[in-house]
Amino acid sequence: MPSTVILDNPLDMHLHLRDGEMLQHIAEESAHTFSGAVVMPNLVPPVSSKEDVIAYRTRIMEAIGNETFEPYMTLFFKPGYDKAFLESVRDRIHAIKLYPAGITTNSEGGVSGFNVEELRPALEAMSALNIPLCIHGETNGFVMDREAEFVSIYETLAEAFPSLKIIMEHITTKESVAALDRFENLYATITLHHLIITLDDVAGGMLQPHLFCKPIAKRPEDKEALLEVALDAHPKVMFGSDSAPHPRHAKEACGCAAGVFTAPIALQVLTELFEKHGRLENLQNFISGNARKIYGIIPPAKKVILEKKPFKVPGDYNGVVPMFAGEEIAYSVKGVTHG
């Protein structure tokens, strides 16, 4: 096995950078090792206008300092978006994110019900302008069934809008994996943590608040289905960390906030995971190649050099506890080059 691994232009296709003090504290953790990331718009208030997009991007660029990193901006979906508005903002965004109302962090202004005719004007305009639709795919049913139940909605949208590129975000079930090959216009992001944990890791013993996320981790057979397509670097899947920072007091509390913070260790652990399964040759496509083709992007040039040298994960990063806090992982970041 190689002692060093070089990854070209790593991309995180689903990232939460938050805002204000949290943005200042954690943005560089992603910007240091990733060439770019699709940045989620569920701020308070959400990013829903051209002015919001421009202002938020400016704050991100200020927070990352001298790092080479492209934030691929998104809008918070609203059914009232018309073609004229979308044309005006098209050159500022790379996708629009649809949240079912109240289903996850800061999603209260999302969509209630999925009436195709109510959504049609916005989705047809997005199709015409080649703007991808990213969806947090969960119903408000029983928590373990929410994503599987949402697959029928994905199918309805995929059939109704065949020219619309639909990204099933942070998929966690074998049902979502199966849908990939049934519809030409369905794609997916997969997180690091859903490739590693099941619900048993979260709540099988003492509750592990720093592994609690939405969608919640599922069954072993679901994890195996995700692993199969990720390790194969299936051309319709791409890495999206869904790295979601919350201060320690919000995680280690009643009403634990949903989110796993993986930004500082994602590439190291993915390298270890792909090596363990003998599929290291597919990691480059999973963390960059597929996303570049799906989104049609050319990220800033960056090489991340990883070495097989144990790294003890810090207990926190500016008050945010990461996955594997205090544990030793097999790979370290040796260096990052640009250009």
TORMI-576696 format. One record per residue (C-alpha): residue number from 1; x, y, z; residue in three letters. Coordinates in nm, 3 decimals. Layout:
<atoms>
num NUM	east X	north Y	up Z	residu ALA
...
</atoms>
This chain:
<atoms>
num 1	east 0.000	north 0.000	up 0.000	residu MET
num 2	east 0.131	north 0.350	up -0.081	residu PRO
num 3	east 0.283	north 0.558	up 0.196	residu SER
num 4	east 0.152	north 0.874	up 0.029	residu THR
num 5	east -0.167	north 0.947	up -0.165	residu VAL
num 6	east -0.215	north 1.255	up -0.382	residu ILE
num 7	east -0.568	north 1.382	up -0.444	residu LEU
num 8	east -0.633	north 1.636	up -0.718	residu ASP
num 9	east -0.891	north 1.912	up -0.671	residu ASN
num 10	east -1.099	north 1.752	up -0.391	residu PRO
num 11	east -1.458	north 1.874	up -0.386	residu LEU
num 12	east -1.720	north 1.870	up -0.111	residu ASP
num 13	east -2.055	north 1.881	up -0.286	residu MET
num 14	east -2.266	north 1.943	up 0.026	residu HIS
num 15	east -2.125	north 2.163	up 0.300	residu LEU
num 16	east -2.256	north 2.380	up 0.582	residu HIS
num 17	east -2.038	north 2.680	up 0.662	residu LEU
num 18	east -2.293	north 2.864	up 0.879	residu ARG
num 19	east -2.245	north 3.237	up 0.929	residu ASP
num 20	east -2.110	north 3.494	up 1.171	residu GLY
num 21	east -1.870	north 3.369	up 1.437	residu GLU
num 22	east -1.912	north 3.003	up 1.338	residu MET
num 23	east -1.822	north 3.081	up 0.977	residu LEU
num 24	east -1.510	north 3.261	up 1.094	residu GLN
num 25	east -1.413	north 2.964	up 1.310	residu HIS
num 26	east -1.461	north 2.672	up 1.072	residu ILE
num 27	east -1.451	north 2.788	up 0.707	residu ALA
num 28	east -1.075	north 2.745	up 0.678	residu GLU
num 29	east -1.102	north 2.380	up 0.785	residu GLU
num 30	east -1.274	north 2.305	up 0.453	residu SER
num 31	east -1.092	north 2.565	up 0.243	residu ALA
num 32	east -0.749	north 2.428	up 0.334	residu HIS
num 33	east -0.792	north 2.083	up 0.181	residu THR
num 34	east -1.082	north 2.120	up -0.063	residu PHE
num 35	east -1.074	north 2.307	up -0.393	residu SER
num 36	east -1.439	north 2.399	up -0.358	residu GLY
num 37	east -1.771	north 2.307	up -0.204	residu ALA
num 38	east -2.143	north 2.341	up -0.269	residu VAL
num 39	east -2.247	north 2.565	up 0.020	residu VAL
num 40	east -2.591	north 2.517	up 0.175	residu MET
num 41	east -2.826	north 2.818	up 0.199	residu PRO
num 42	east -3.021	north 2.736	up 0.519	residu ASN
num 43	east -2.908	north 3.037	up 0.718	residu LEU
num 44	east -3.140	north 3.249	up 0.934	residu VAL
num 45	east -3.287	north 3.410	up 0.728	residu PRO
num 46	east -3.220	north 3.176	up 0.432	residu PRO
num 47	east -3.021	north 3.273	up 0.123	residu VAL
num 48	east -3.307	north 3.346	up -0.117	residu SER
num 49	east -3.212	north 3.649	up -0.330	residu SER
num 50	east -2.929	north 3.754	up -0.558	residu LYS
num 51	east -2.818	north 4.007	up -0.297	residu GLU
num 52	east -2.813	north 3.732	up -0.031	residu ASP
num 53	east -2.595	north 3.509	up -0.251	residu VAL
num 54	east -2.344	north 3.786	up -0.325	residu ILE
num 55	east -2.323	north 3.897	up 0.039	residu ALA
num 56	east -2.284	north 3.542	up 0.174	residu TYR
num 57	east -2.012	north 3.457	up -0.078	residu ARG
num 58	east -1.828	north 3.773	up 0.023	residu THR
num 59	east -1.841	north 3.671	up 0.390	residu ARG
num 60	east -1.712	north 3.323	up 0.303	residu ILE
num 61	east -1.419	north 3.459	up 0.103	residu MET
num 62	east -1.328	north 3.689	up 0.391	residu GLU
num 63	east -1.345	north 3.398	up 0.637	residu ALA
num 64	east -1.113	north 3.168	up 0.438	residu ILE
num 65	east -0.831	north 3.423	up 0.421	residu GLY
num 66	east -0.561	north 3.325	up 0.170	residu ASN
num 67	east -0.686	north 2.973	up 0.100	residu GLU
num 68	east -0.756	north 2.871	up -0.260	residu THR
num 69	east -1.119	north 2.765	up -0.252	residu PHE
num 70	east -1.435	north 2.820	up -0.457	residu GLU
num 71	east -1.770	north 2.833	up -0.273	residu PRO
num 72	east -2.033	north 2.706	up -0.516	residu TYR
num 73	east -2.332	north 2.905	up -0.401	residu MET
num 74	east -2.694	north 2.790	up -0.375	residu THR
num 75	east -3.037	north 2.944	up -0.325	residu LEU
num 76	east -3.301	north 2.826	up -0.078	residu PHE
num 77	east -3.583	north 2.697	up -0.301	residu PHE
num 78	east -3.910	north 2.887	up -0.312	residu LYS
num 79	east -4.198	north 2.787	up -0.544	residu PRO
num 80	east -4.241	north 3.151	up -0.646	residu GLY
num 81	east -3.906	north 3.173	up -0.828	residu TYR
num 82	east -3.980	north 3.261	up -1.191	residu ASP
num 83	east -3.764	north 3.240	up -1.501	residu LYS
num 84	east -3.682	north 3.612	up -1.505	residu ALA
num 85	east -3.549	north 3.596	up -1.149	residu PHE
num 86	east -3.356	north 3.276	up -1.212	residu LEU
num 87	east -3.198	north 3.421	up -1.526	residu GLU
num 88	east -3.084	north 3.720	up -1.322	residu SER
num 89	east -2.909	north 3.503	up -1.063	residu VAL
num 90	east -2.793	north 3.214	up -1.285	residu ARG
num 91	east -2.433	north 3.327	up -1.307	residu ASP
num 92	east -2.408	north 3.354	up -0.927	residu ARG
num 93	east -2.532	north 3.008	up -0.828	residu ILE
num 94	east -2.460	north 2.644	up -0.908	residu HIS
num 95	east -2.776	north 2.488	up -0.765	residu ALA
num 96	east -3.096	north 2.549	up -0.573	residu ILE
num 97	east -3.163	north 2.355	up -0.252	residu LYS
num 98	east -3.512	north 2.232	up -0.169	residu LEU
num 99	east -3.599	north 2.152	up 0.192	residu TYR
num 100	east -3.925	north 1.995	up 0.308	residu PRO
num 101	east -4.063	north 2.239	up 0.566	residu ALA
num 102	east -3.932	north 2.181	up 0.918	residu GLY
num 103	east -3.751	north 1.859	up 0.839	residu ILE
num 104	east -3.397	north 1.967	up 0.938	residu THR
num 105	east -3.192	north 2.261	up 1.067	residu THR
num 106	east -3.334	north 2.601	up 0.966	residu ASN
num 107	east -3.579	north 2.454	up 0.715	residu SER
num 108	east -3.901	north 2.606	up 0.844	residu GLU
num 109	east -3.944	north 2.807	up 0.524	residu GLY
num 110	east -3.924	north 2.499	up 0.304	residu GLY
num 111	east -4.185	north 2.327	up 0.087	residu VAL
num 112	east -4.502	north 2.189	up 0.245	residu SER
num 113	east -4.639	north 1.912	up 0.028	residu GLY
num 114	east -4.511	north 1.832	up -0.319	residu PHE
num 115	east -4.782	north 1.939	up -0.561	residu ASN
num 116	east -4.615	north 1.908	up -0.899	residu VAL
num 117	east -4.829	north 2.178	up -1.057	residu GLU
num 118	east -4.741	north 2.429	up -0.784	residu GLU
num 119	east -4.372	north 2.353	up -0.835	residu LEU
num 120	east -4.387	north 2.336	up -1.215	residu ARG
num 121	east -4.310	north 2.703	up -1.306	residu PRO
num 122	east -3.992	north 2.713	up -1.097	residu ALA
num 123	east -3.876	north 2.364	up -1.192	residu LEU
num 124	east -3.939	north 2.413	up -1.563	residu GLU
num 125	east -3.741	north 2.737	up -1.549	residu ALA
num 126	east -3.459	north 2.557	up -1.370	residu MET
num 127	east -3.465	north 2.285	up -1.637	residu SER
num 128	east -3.443	north 2.542	up -1.915	residu ALA
num 129	east -3.153	north 2.720	up -1.743	residu LEU
num 130	east -2.973	north 2.397	up -1.647	residu ASN
num 131	east -2.981	north 2.474	up -1.274	residu ILE
num 132	east -2.956	north 2.155	up -1.064	residu PRO
num 133	east -3.212	north 2.094	up -0.790	residu LEU
num 134	east -3.063	north 1.960	up -0.467	residu CYS
num 135	east -3.316	north 1.798	up -0.232	residu ILE
num 136	east -3.311	north 1.699	up 0.133	residu HIS
num 137	east -3.528	north 1.393	up 0.074	residu GLY
num 138	east -3.727	north 1.307	up 0.384	residu GLU
num 139	east -4.096	north 1.295	up 0.469	residu THR
num 140	east -4.228	north 1.366	up 0.817	residu ASN
num 141	east -4.306	north 0.998	up 0.880	residu GLY
num 142	east -4.136	north 0.755	up 1.118	residu PHE
num 143	east -3.775	north 0.864	up 1.139	residu VAL
num 144	east -3.620	north 0.542	up 1.004	residu MET
num 145	east -3.857	north 0.539	up 0.705	residu ASP
num 146	east -3.852	north 0.905	up 0.604	residu ARG
num 147	east -3.596	north 0.880	up 0.326	residu GLU
num 148	east -3.732	north 0.555	up 0.182	residu ALA
num 149	east -4.079	north 0.712	up 0.177	residu GLU
num 150	east -3.943	north 1.013	up -0.012	residu PHE
num 151	east -3.815	north 0.800	up -0.302	residu VAL
num 152	east -4.162	north 0.809	up -0.461	residu SER
num 153	east -4.140	north 1.191	up -0.462	residu ILE
num 154	east -3.801	north 1.173	up -0.632	residu TYR
num 155	east -3.956	north 0.943	up -0.892	residu GLU
num 156	east -4.250	north 1.178	up -0.951	residu THR
num 157	east -4.019	north 1.478	up -0.998	residu LEU
num 158	east -3.775	north 1.285	up -1.218	residu ALA
num 159	east -4.059	north 1.177	up -1.448	residu GLU
num 160	east -4.232	north 1.516	up -1.454	residu ALA
num 161	east -3.913	north 1.711	up -1.527	residu PHE
num 162	east -3.685	north 1.479	up -1.727	residu PRO
num 163	east -3.444	north 1.760	up -1.820	residu SER
num 164	east -3.399	north 1.869	up -1.458	residu LEU
num 165	east -3.083	north 1.746	up -1.290	residu LYS
num 166	east -3.195	north 1.627	up -0.944	residu ILE
num 167	east -2.941	north 1.565	up -0.669	residu ILE
num 168	east -3.059	north 1.337	up -0.390	residu MET
num 169	east -2.863	north 1.483	up -0.103	residu GLU
num 170	east -2.679	north 1.278	up 0.162	residu HIS
num 171	east -2.858	north 0.953	up 0.079	residu ILE
num 172	east -2.870	north 0.691	up 0.354	residu THR
num 173	east -3.083	north 0.402	up 0.226	residu THR
num 174	east -3.065	north 0.112	up -0.017	residu LYS
num 175	east -3.390	north 0.241	up -0.173	residu GLU
num 176	east -3.223	north 0.570	up -0.270	residu SER
num 177	east -2.926	north 0.381	up -0.415	residu VAL
num 178	east -3.159	north 0.169	up -0.627	residu ALA
num 179	east -3.334	north 0.479	up -0.763	residu ALA
num 180	east -3.009	north 0.606	up -0.915	residu LEU
num 181	east -3.018	north 0.357	up -1.200	residu ASP
num 182	east -3.391	north 0.388	up -1.268	residu ARG
num 183	east -3.386	north 0.753	up -1.369	residu PHE
num 184	east -3.133	north 0.921	up -1.595	residu GLU
num 185	east -3.167	north 1.258	up -1.421	residu ASN
num 186	east -3.119	north 1.140	up -1.060	residu LEU
num 187	east -2.780	north 1.181	up -0.889	residu TYR
num 188	east -2.668	north 1.166	up -0.527	residu ALA
num 189	east -2.422	north 1.287	up -0.267	residu THR
num 190	east -2.297	north 1.053	up 0.005	residu ILE
num 191	east -2.138	north 1.160	up 0.333	residu THR
num 192	east -1.836	north 1.016	up 0.510	residu LEU
num 193	east -2.028	north 0.933	up 0.827	residu HIS
num 194	east -2.303	north 0.740	up 0.649	residu HIS
num 195	east -2.032	north 0.517	up 0.495	residu LEU
num 196	east -1.907	north 0.428	up 0.842	residu ILE
num 197	east -2.187	north 0.431	up 1.101	residu ILE
num 198	east -2.532	north 0.282	up 1.152	residu THR
num 199	east -2.799	north 0.380	up 1.402	residu LEU
num 200	east -2.640	north 0.132	up 1.642	residu ASP
num 201	east -2.329	north 0.353	up 1.660	residu ASP
num 202	east -2.548	north 0.652	up 1.747	residu VAL
num 203	east -2.787	north 0.502	up 2.000	residu ALA
num 204	east -2.704	north 0.134	up 2.049	residu GLY
num 205	east -2.521	north 0.200	up 2.373	residu GLY
num 206	east -2.461	north 0.533	up 2.540	residu MET
num 207	east -2.604	north 0.804	up 2.316	residu LEU
num 208	east -2.335	north 0.959	up 2.092	residu GLN
num 209	east -2.455	north 1.315	up 2.029	residu PRO
num 210	east -2.171	north 1.400	up 1.791	residu HIS
num 211	east -2.290	north 1.123	up 1.557	residu LEU
num 212	east -2.654	north 1.239	up 1.559	residu PHE
num 213	east -2.752	north 1.378	up 1.220	residu CYS
num 214	east -3.040	north 1.410	up 0.978	residu LYS
num 215	east -3.104	north 1.196	up 0.787	residu PRO
num 216	east -3.031	north 0.965	up 1.079	residu ILE
num 217	east -2.790	north 0.677	up 1.018	residu ALA
num 218	east -2.977	north 0.364	up 0.911	residu LYS
num 219	east -2.934	north -0.014	up 0.907	residu ARG
num 220	east -2.623	north -0.221	up 0.817	residu PRO
num 221	east -2.774	north -0.319	up 0.481	residu GLU
num 222	east -2.822	north 0.048	up 0.396	residu ASP
num 223	east -2.462	north 0.128	up 0.482	residu LYS
num 224	east -2.346	north -0.161	up 0.264	residu GLU
num 225	east -2.547	north -0.032	up -0.032	residu ALA
num 226	east -2.390	north 0.315	up 0.008	residu LEU
num 227	east -2.043	north 0.164	up 0.039	residu LEU
num 228	east -2.085	north -0.035	up -0.279	residu GLU
num 229	east -2.164	north 0.263	up -0.501	residu VAL
num 230	east -1.914	north 0.493	up -0.329	residu ALA
num 231	east -1.626	north 0.245	up -0.347	residu LEU
num 232	east -1.712	north 0.179	up -0.712	residu ASP
num 233	east -1.721	north 0.557	up -0.771	residu ALA
num 234	east -2.054	north 0.503	up -0.946	residu HIS
num 235	east -2.066	north 0.789	up -1.202	residu PRO
num 236	east -2.386	north 0.933	up -1.052	residu LYS
num 237	east -2.258	north 0.965	up -0.694	residu VAL
num 238	east -2.017	north 1.216	up -0.544	residu MET
num 239	east -1.881	north 1.304	up -0.205	residu PHE
num 240	east -2.078	north 1.558	up -0.005	residu GLY
num 241	east -1.972	north 1.576	up 0.358	residu SER
num 242	east -2.285	north 1.740	up 0.498	residu ASP
num 243	east -2.031	north 1.859	up 0.757	residu SER
num 244	east -2.257	north 2.050	up 0.992	residu ALA
num 245	east -2.088	north 2.233	up 1.279	residu PRO
num 246	east -2.266	north 2.315	up 1.603	residu HIS
num 247	east -2.106	north 2.446	up 1.923	residu PRO
num 248	east -2.045	north 2.180	up 2.185	residu ARG
num 249	east -2.321	north 2.314	up 2.411	residu HIS
num 250	east -2.578	north 2.261	up 2.132	residu ALA
num 251	east -2.471	north 1.900	up 2.076	residu LYS
num 252	east -2.414	north 1.785	up 2.434	residu GLU
num 253	east -2.760	north 1.894	up 2.548	residu ALA
num 254	east -3.126	north 1.804	up 2.562	residu CYS
num 255	east -3.261	north 1.872	up 2.217	residu GLY
num 256	east -2.927	north 1.775	up 2.061	residu CYS
num 257	east -2.865	north 1.962	up 1.734	residu ALA
num 258	east -2.841	north 1.744	up 1.423	residu ALA
num 259	east -2.509	north 1.739	up 1.239	residu GLY
num 260	east -2.172	north 1.565	up 1.221	residu VAL
num 261	east -1.860	north 1.780	up 1.181	residu PHE
num 262	east -1.614	north 1.603	up 0.949	residu THR
num 263	east -1.455	north 1.883	up 0.746	residu ALA
num 264	east -1.104	north 1.864	up 0.900	residu PRO
num 265	east -1.067	north 1.485	up 0.871	residu ILE
num 266	east -1.284	north 1.385	up 0.575	residu ALA
num 267	east -1.012	north 1.327	up 0.316	residu LEU
num 268	east -0.788	north 1.139	up 0.559	residu GLN
num 269	east -1.064	north 0.902	up 0.669	residu VAL
num 270	east -1.195	north 0.849	up 0.314	residu LEU
num 271	east -0.845	north 0.753	up 0.205	residu THR
num 272	east -0.821	north 0.503	up 0.490	residu GLU
num 273	east -1.166	north 0.364	up 0.407	residu LEU
num 274	east -1.100	north 0.318	up 0.035	residu PHE
num 275	east -0.760	north 0.163	up 0.107	residu GLU
num 276	east -0.914	north -0.078	up 0.358	residu LYS
num 277	east -1.151	north -0.203	up 0.089	residu HIS
num 278	east -0.882	north -0.220	up -0.181	residu GLY
num 279	east -1.047	north 0.052	up -0.392	residu ARG
num 280	east -0.806	north 0.341	up -0.355	residu LEU
num 281	east -0.794	north 0.383	up -0.733	residu GLU
num 282	east -1.160	north 0.497	up -0.726	residu ASN
num 283	east -1.125	north 0.764	up -0.459	residu LEU
num 284	east -1.028	north 1.041	up -0.703	residu GLN
num 285	east -1.353	north 1.009	up -0.897	residu ASN
num 286	east -1.562	north 0.990	up -0.581	residu PHE
num 287	east -1.412	north 1.309	up -0.434	residu ILE
num 288	east -1.373	north 1.510	up -0.755	residu SER
num 289	east -1.408	north 1.351	up -1.099	residu GLY
num 290	east -1.776	north 1.263	up -1.085	residu ASN
num 291	east -1.876	north 1.598	up -0.937	residu ALA
num 292	east -1.688	north 1.788	up -1.207	residu ARG
num 293	east -1.882	north 1.604	up -1.476	residu LYS
num 294	east -2.222	north 1.622	up -1.303	residu ILE
num 295	east -2.200	north 1.994	up -1.227	residu TYR
num 296	east -1.982	north 2.091	up -1.524	residu GLY
num 297	east -1.732	north 2.275	up -1.306	residu ILE
num 298	east -1.358	north 2.337	up -1.322	residu ILE
num 299	east -1.236	north 2.386	up -0.964	residu PRO
num 300	east -0.926	north 2.580	up -0.859	residu PRO
num 301	east -0.614	north 2.367	up -0.898	residu ALA
num 302	east -0.509	north 2.204	up -0.574	residu LYS
num 303	east -0.323	north 1.889	up -0.476	residu LYS
num 304	east -0.358	north 1.739	up -0.130	residu VAL
num 305	east -0.076	north 1.509	up -0.024	residu ILE
num 306	east -0.173	north 1.255	up 0.239	residu LEU
num 307	east 0.077	north 1.033	up 0.415	residu GLU
num 308	east 0.020	north 0.712	up 0.603	residu LYS
num 309	east 0.115	north 0.858	up 0.937	residu LYS
num 310	east -0.112	north 0.836	up 1.244	residu PRO
num 311	east -0.295	north 1.155	up 1.331	residu PHE
num 312	east -0.470	north 1.214	up 1.661	residu LYS
num 313	east -0.788	north 1.407	up 1.593	residu VAL
num 314	east -0.819	north 1.712	up 1.822	residu PRO
num 315	east -1.095	north 1.713	up 2.081	residu GLY
num 316	east -1.245	north 2.019	up 1.918	residu ASP
num 317	east -1.187	north 2.284	up 1.653	residu TYR
num 318	east -1.274	north 2.623	up 1.803	residu ASN
num 319	east -1.541	north 2.465	up 2.019	residu GLY
num 320	east -1.682	north 2.231	up 1.753	residu VAL
num 321	east -1.630	north 1.861	up 1.825	residu VAL
num 322	east -1.537	north 1.658	up 1.514	residu PRO
num 323	east -1.608	north 1.297	up 1.431	residu MET
num 324	east -1.334	north 1.076	up 1.582	residu PHE
num 325	east -1.245	north 1.344	up 1.838	residu ALA
num 326	east -0.952	north 1.225	up 2.048	residu GLY
num 327	east -0.905	north 0.913	up 1.835	residu GLU
num 328	east -0.619	north 0.818	up 1.605	residu GLU
num 329	east -0.672	north 0.790	up 1.230	residu ILE
num 330	east -0.429	north 0.632	up 0.986	residu ALA
num 331	east -0.359	north 0.922	up 0.748	residu TYR
num 332	east -0.232	north 1.276	up 0.797	residu SER
num 333	east -0.226	north 1.575	up 0.562	residu VAL
num 334	east 0.139	north 1.611	up 0.460	residu LYS
num 335	east 0.090	north 1.918	up 0.244	residu GLY
num 336	east -0.124	north 2.112	up 0.000	residu VAL
num 337	east -0.003	north 2.263	up -0.327	residu THR
num 338	east -0.178	north 2.504	up -0.561	residu HIS
num 339	east -0.166	north 2.569	up -0.931	residu GLY
</atoms>
